Amino acid sequence: MKFTIYQASRQGGRKNNQDRVAYSYSRDALLMVVADGMGGHLYGEIAAQIAVQTLTDLFQKMAKPRLSDPLAFLADATALAHSAINDYAVAQDLLEIPHTTLVASVVQDGTAYWAHVGDSRLYLFSDGALIARTEDHTAVAQLVRDGIISEEEAGNHPERNKVSNCLGGYAIPQVECNAPIPLTDGDTMLLCTDGIWGMINGQELSALLHAYTLEDAVRHLMDHAEFRGGEHGDNLSLIAMTWGEARMPSKDSISTLALPDGGVTTQINAHRPVPGAAAVSDDEIERAIAEIQQAIQKISVK
């Protein structure tokens, strides 16, 4: 496999960053994950961390060097992340179960698979054109799909950020998986939280990703989204990946040919709260990570 990939996350105007992003790759498979801890719920950063950690840990365990069924992996790992969040809440005797959105993608055999819960999005662009996008799990997005309101009206709707489907909590999440889509050289995937797509529309995303190298495009996307969000803007996080030979080649392109059969490389961008913020402590986050890793080790993978 050959690809170029960048991930980025900023706090925006919030007191702490509840987003988590990560990617992991073996010789034959690539996993990308973005989670947005829901700010209206306590310990949102814990939920997002557990979700990202669950998927990357399972990928490292199962991609040897490929997944037997990428869609089943995404569905099963997402369901496990939901259970792990709930188990953590019970073990810690939390007053409220934390919540998070999640969007994740696997690329294997030149084909993209993805799944999502909530309103973190995945976009797929080919030659500057949008060819696929996830549909938000919100009541407002459903109004748009039903033709009751327009996309423009949805952007200003007072309940546009209320998610109807998430990880963590008593309701069983509905994990939405896409039909696999073959990739061609130069196709670009963007996984992002609503701090990005809420500030930059699809046409602007496409134009920026098409006009610049991937590294510069990521920087411009983050700068524009942060500027438009202003002092009250949301956390903003993304992973951008160009498959194969990019239209504008990068010195940072990754080739997995040198990786051994069992080799896996993982980059987790786990952001800590800023000093003085009323947030979960580093020790609590580390404890959550350790506990979910212990749980994963108990899983028997055939």
N, C-alpha and C positions, 0 to 999 in steps of 0.2 A: 504494500500500500504506500501511496505517497499523498501527502496533504500538507496544507499550511493551516495553523490554528492559533488563535489568540483568545484569551479570556480577560475580562476586566470587571471591576466592581467599584462603585463609589458610594459614599454615604449619602450624598445629596443634602437635603435640608433637614434630615432626621437626626435624632439624638444618637442613634446607633444604627449599624447596618445589619439587617436581618436576612439579607440575601446570602446564598451560598452557591458557588459555581465550581465545577470540576470536570476534568476529562481524563480518560484512561485508555491506553491502547496496548494491544498485544501485537504480534506479527501480522495477524490476519483480521483484527477487529478493532473498532474505535467506539468508545462510549463517551457521550457528552451529557452533562446534567446541569440544570439550573433550577434552584428552589428559592422561593420567596416566602419567608416566614411572615405570617399574617399579623400585621401590626395591631389589629384589634384584639389579639389574644395574647395572654402572657406566655413568655418563653417561645415566641415565634422563631428566634434564632436557633434555639435548641431543636425545634421540629425540622427546620431547614437543614441543620447540620446532620441530624440523624438520617434524613432522607438521602442526602448526598453521600454520606458515609456508607449507608446500606448498599446503594447501587454500585459504588466503586469497589467496595470490598467484595461483593458477590461477583462482579465482573472479573476481578483479579483471581478469584477462586475458580471461575467457570470457563474463562476464555483461555483455553490451553491447546492451541493458540486461538481457537475460534469458538463461537457459541453454537450449540446444536440447533437452537431455534431462537433467533433474536427477538421475535415478537413475544414469544412465551417468556423469555427472560425479562423483558421490559414489564410485562403485565405482572409476573410473579414477584419481581423485585420491588415494584411499586406497592403492591399489596403488603409485602413484608415490611416495607418502610412505614406504612400506616399502622400496622400492628406494633412495630417497635416503638413508635411515638406514644401510642396508648399504654404500652407496657411501662415505658419510662415514667409517664405521668402517674401511673398507679404506684410504682416502686418508690417514687419521690413524694407521694402523697400530695400532689399538686391540686390546688383548688379548681383549676381549669385545665383541660387537655389542650396542649399547644397545637397549632394548625400551620400548614404550609401548602403552597401550590408546588407543582413539579412539572417540568417538561424534560424529557430525556430522549436521546437518539442513539441508535447503534448503526454504524456503517460496516458492512461486511460483504465481501464478494462484489464490491462496487455498487451495492444497493443500500438505500437508506430506509431505516425502520424508525418509527418514533411513537411515543405515547405521552399523554399529558393529563393532568388533573388540575383544574383551576384556570387562571387567566395568564400564566406565563406562556409565552408563545414560541413557536418555531416557524421560521420562514425559509422557503427554498427558492433560490433565484438561479436562473439559467440564462446566460448571455444578457444580463440586465433586466430580465423579465421575471415577475413573480409567477411560479408555477404551482406552489402549494403553500398553505398556511393552516395552522391549527385554529379551531373555533373555540372562543372563550366559553368557559363554564360559568356564566353569570346570567342573571335574570334579564339584564339589559341587552346582552348579546342575543338572547332568545327572542326578545322583542324585535330586534333587527332581522333575525332569520325568519320571523313570522310576518315581516313586512309592516309591522305596526309603527315603527319609527325608522328613520334613516341612520346611516353611519354617522353623519354629521350631528344629528340630534343625540345619538348615543354618547358622543364625545363630551357633551355638556350635561348629560343626565346626572341628577344628584346621587343616584345609586349605582353609578357605572362601576364602582370598585367593590361592590358586594359580590363575593364569590359564592356560588351555589354548590360547589363540588371541591373538596380539598382532602388532604391527608391529615389524619388526626381527628379524634372526635368519635361520637357515637354512630354517626351515619357511615355506612360502607361506601367508600369512594367508587365512582364509576370511572374506571381507567379507560380512556379513549385511545385506541391504537389505529394507526393509519395503514393503508395498503402499501406494501413495499414499492419504492420508486427507484429505478436504476439511475445512477449518477453518470454524468459525462465530465470530462476534464473541464475545469473552470467553473463548475457549479459551486455555489456558495450557500451554506446553511447558516442561519442565525437563530440562536436560542436566546431569549431575553425575558426580563421581567417587565412589568407594566411601567416601571420607571423609565424604560426606553421607549416602548411602543406608544405609550400615552403621550409622549412629547414629540415623536417623529413618526410621520405616517409612512405607509408602505411605499409610496412613490419616492419619498425622500430616502428611505432606507436603501431602496434599489439603486437610486442615483449615486449615493455615496459609496456603496460597495462596488459599483461598476466603474467609478471614476478614479479610484485610488488603489494603491496596494492594500492588502488586507490590514496590515499594521496601521497604516495611516487612516484607513476607513474606520477602524475601531476607535482610534483616538478622536476623530471628528464626530463620530456618533456619540461618544461619551460627552464630549465638550458641548455639543448642541443640546443634548438632553438635559445636562446639568444646568446650562444657562437658561433654558426655557422653564425648567422646574423652579428655579429661583430658590430663595431662602426657605421656602416651605415644600420644596420638591421631594419626591420619594427617593428611596434607595434605587440605584440603577446598575444593572448587571447584565452581562452578555457573554456568550461564547460565539465566535465566528470561525467558520472552517471552510476553506476552499479545497475542493477535491482534485487530486491529480495535478496536472500542470496548470498553474494559474495563468490567467491572461497577462498579469504583471508578475513575473517570477519574483520570489522572495528568497533571500539568503537563509531564512529560517524554515524553509520547507523541511518536512519530516519524511524520511523513508524508513519503513519498519523492517526492511529486508535483513538488517543486521541483528535484529532481535532473535534470540533463541526461541524454540517452541514454547517454553513456559515463561518467557520473559514478559513483564508488564510494566509500563511506565505510567505513573499517575501524577496529576497536578491538581491539588485541591486548594482553592482560594477561600480559606475559612477566615472571614474578617472578624476581628475582635471589636467590641464597643470602644468608643473613645473614652479617655479618662474622664471620670466625673459623671458619666452617663448612668442613669438608673436602669441597669440591665443585668442580665445573667452574668455571673462571674466566670472567669476563665476556668477555674477549677470545676465548676458545674458542667461546662461544655466538655472539658476533657473527660470528666467522669461519664458523661453520656456517651461519648465516643467509645470509651473503653467497654462500657456495658453492651453496646450494640455489636462491637467486634467480638466479644465473648459469645453473644447469642448466635452470630453468623458462623462462628467456628463449630457450633454444635449441629449445624445443618448438614445432613448427609447428601452430597451431590454425586449422583451416579454418572 
